[in-house]
Amino acid sequence: MGTPTSPHPVLKKYYTHEGEKQPFVTALFDGAARYYDRVCGVGSLGSGQFYRHYVLRQYGLGRGMKLLDVATGTGLVARAAVRILREPGDVVGLDPSGGMLREARRTLSVPLVQGMVEDLPFGDDGFDFLTMGYALRHMADLAVALKECLRVLKPGGRVLLLEISRPRSALGRWLTRIYFETVLPRVTRLSTGSAQAELLMRYYWDTIAECVPPETILEVLRASGFVGVDRRVRAGVFSEYVGVKPAR
Ligand SMILES: C[S@@+](CC[C@H](N)C(=O)[O-])C[C@H]1O[C@@H](n2cnc3c(N)ncnc32)[C@H](O)[C@@H]1O
């Protein structure tokens, strides 16, 4: 896969070329960070802490493992991981947004690192489990990001990517669009009073609507070197992508 694999095209409503995407995204999350957990609580359609905890267990996270939570944000996945691993030192969170990390520090005592998935500041083969919750769409290049994820995992280590996808049925797509495009931004504005939080939810939907299909994500996972690559969908919208780093 020689060409860059962007998760969605340039969204001219928000930024004018690919190079502006990351600064735009980071500023957006910085500005909405203090509202993020509230908005997630209201708008996650069940994709809350129960779900994050459930899927981590389901895909085999267990005590004694070391987990890297990429795009940790305010730490929602990392918090669920700490409940399972019981050792805050066994979870590391990484995110480029200083605002999101500041929020994470209020409730989490795990090591938090400012950085990006495209250039992970960790050595090879260090983690048993790597999670990335609802952040795939924000990467500059899926292939670069996923190769980095593979590099820092131990042989036999597992990646778990959580994403929102468009449902297959026309009715499901229509309902999802109404919910994410119209209801959620308005509820967000009403419950937070923040234009930044509303903008985050509008951008959220536009990236879902424009995202490459799940088959492409599976293909990039395989091309990056993961084996046992699979996708499970719940309720038509919650996608779980998994892959394993081959044993040597
Ligand atoms: C929707 S939040 C997800 C937070 C958390 N994982 C969750 O489950 O709620 C997306 C996060 O991705 C982060 N992000 C954006 N670009 C990134 C990049 N290149 N590398 C790592 N994280 C990135 C954002 O700063 C933001 O905190």
The ligand as an ORCA input file, in Angstrom:
! r2SCAN-3c Opt
* xyz 0 1
  C     -13.250     11.085     20.256
  S     -11.799     11.245     21.231
  C     -11.678      9.628     21.918
  C     -11.271      9.588     23.387
  C     -11.335      8.208     24.014
  N     -10.484      7.261     23.328
  C     -12.751      7.667     24.113
  O     -12.926      6.445     23.966
  O     -13.663      8.428     24.384
  C     -10.545     11.237     19.999
  C      -9.152     11.550     20.523
  O      -8.209     11.310     19.478
  C      -7.143     12.207     19.688
  N      -6.311     12.286     18.471
  C      -6.490     13.065     17.379
  N      -5.482     12.893     16.511
  C      -4.646     11.972     17.053
  C      -3.408     11.396     16.627
  N      -2.850     11.716     15.469
  N      -2.805     10.490     17.439
  C      -3.376     10.142     18.622
  N      -4.542     10.667     19.081
  C      -5.171     11.571     18.303
  C      -7.867     13.510     20.030
  O      -6.999     14.472     20.617
  C      -8.970     13.004     20.951
  O      -8.613     13.083     22.305
*
